[in-house]
């Protein structure tokens, strides 16, 4: 092999996205995010030299390996795919590659996400010493110390944690050491103002390798960069808090997504030209939040009578409001749940309880939102909301673990469960207070009717 090993996922015609790994991990480090990202992007994950399927010989083993050599290997992958421009997200050293590409090949990187990375990873001598240690003793010498750095002891004991540690053990010592040489030589601090791509910087608050101060340094120097700190996350934040990282990436990438709209209602050509891009971005976020099954039903059941409303909701609610940078999706879900509780829209609340789980809220956090709503929206409204949320949780549990969004920091689902269908009332949802008369609502949790999709 003369190039890095890589894997492709997602529709061949979707916008390209390249994902870079951290030292000691394979491309499998991105598995928690892959199902969601591959819905709207053509995703290329690559292995570092000596990691996963990439040969160690792609970098020199004499201590002279540099970030520009590694970045050139990634550009070769993009060239081989015919990608002149792409979005890029990287963890640690993978993020450093992204920063280098965005600063020195500005025309190639359309959007950048830097996760648990740095503009300079400490003193060169420490990396030279680690390279020496691994060349002499192999990567097994690094395994014990990764618990507490990569992630917590609890995460290390999970199947994903054990698999990542196994990847580290399997990493070629020469390849790992060469990556340490890259990190020893790496210093991007002076070049950060040259980055022009819209940039998201993510930090794990419990990350001892690249603590939040490293992320703040990047965000402060890159023009217009956004910063997100994730509580309870170590160096592999995307593994320890997958839902929070996935949500942040989806929100950041949604502005650049251009999904295939051949099966969706088209905007009126007489409307402003930017409506097409808003519709595309809105459809990407709508699918990410509500799930493909829900949106596919809405699109399939669109009639001439409902087409304008479908287009309006996609462009305005999803293409302008939900795609905004001002709030993350977790916060938007909290606001949406509260508003639906206040107005008694229990059936639509059921749909957005599922969406909130997809956006990274845990069941416990949803309960906190409902409790807060009891104070400001009224106890009867919260009483009904708790009944609705419990019904959704019971349905998700009955669908099985493959369909369930994560309860806390678990792995995200490989697909989104069917969502509520709107427009035609089909049943009276169970109420929390049976003495009071119930009523039929227009957004119900069934796949049997057409869907206007709020």
C-alpha positions, 0 to 999 in steps of 0.5 A: 500500500502507498496510501492510508487505509480508509473506509467510505460510508453514506450516499455517493452523491452526498457532500464529502466529509473526512474524519481523522482519528487520534493516536493509538486508535483506528477509524473505529473511534468514529463509530458512535457518530458514523450512522448519523453523519452518514445520513447526509454526508459521504464519510471517509474515515482513515487510519493513521500510519501503523494504525488499523489497516494503514502501513507504518512505512507511510511515515519515516521512522527516523524521527523526522515525520512531520504534520505536513507529510501526514496532511499530504497523505490525507489530501491524496485520499481526497484527490483519489475521490475527486473531492476538490473541497470537503468538510473535515473533523478530527480528534487529537492528532486527527484534529491537528491535521485538520487545522494544518489543512485549513490553514495551508490549503484553505481552498480545500476545507469547507468546514472544520471540526476540531475535537479534543485537539491542540495548536501545540501538544506540549513539550517536544521532549515528552513526545520524543521520550514516548516515541523512544518508549514505544519503539523499545517496548511496543504499544502495550506500554501505553495501554494502562495509562489510557484509562483516565486519559482517553475515558473513565474506568467505567467507559473502559469496561464497556465493549467499545472501550475494550475494543479501542484498547485492543486497537491500541495493543494492535498498533504497530510500534513504528507507526505509533512512534512516528506519530509521536514524532509528528506531535513533537514537531507540531506547532500551529499557534502562529498559523491559526488566524489563517484558518478561514473555514467555519470552525467548531472546537470541542473540548472534554472538561475531564481531558488531561491530554488536551484540556479545555484551555487548549481548545480555548486557545484555538477558538480565540485565534481562529476567526469566528470559531465556536467552542463547546466544552462537554462535561464528563468527557475525557480525551475521546469525548466522542466515545464517552459522550457520543450524543453530545459530540454527534449533535454538535457535529450535525449542527455545525455540518448542517449548513454545508449539507446538500442532500438529494431532494429528488423525492422531496417537494421543490420550492417555488422557483418564483421564490428567492434563490436562497430558498433552495439552499435553505430547503437543503439545509433544513432537510438535513437537520430535519432528518437528523433530529426526527429521523429518516422514517418520519421524514420519508413518510412526510415526503411520501404522503405530500399532496398538492394541498400540503406541499406548500406547508411541507416546503415552508416547514422545511425552509423556515423551521428547520432551514432557518431556526434549527440550523442556527449557530446561536443554540445547540440542539440540546438547548433547542430541544429543551425549549421545544419541550417546554413550549409544547408542554405549555400549550398542551400539545401532548402528541407533538410532545411525544415526537419531540421527546424522541427527538430530544433523546436523539439530540443528546438529552438523557431521560433524566434531563428530560425529566428535569425539563418537565419538572421545571415546566411544572413550575412555570407551565402548571402542574396539570400540564406537567402531569400530562407531559410526564405521562406522554414521556413515559409512554414514549420511553415504554415504546422505545424500550419495547422496540428493543435496544437497537431502536432506543436512543441512549439513556445516558452516555451510551452508544447512539442508535444505528437508526432512528425509530419511527416518529410521530405522524401528523395531520390526521388524528387517529387516536386519543393519547392516554392522559395523566389525569383520567377524570378529565375528558380527553381530546384527539390531537393532530400529531400522533405517534403512529406510522399509519397516516400522513404527516405535516411534520412540525 
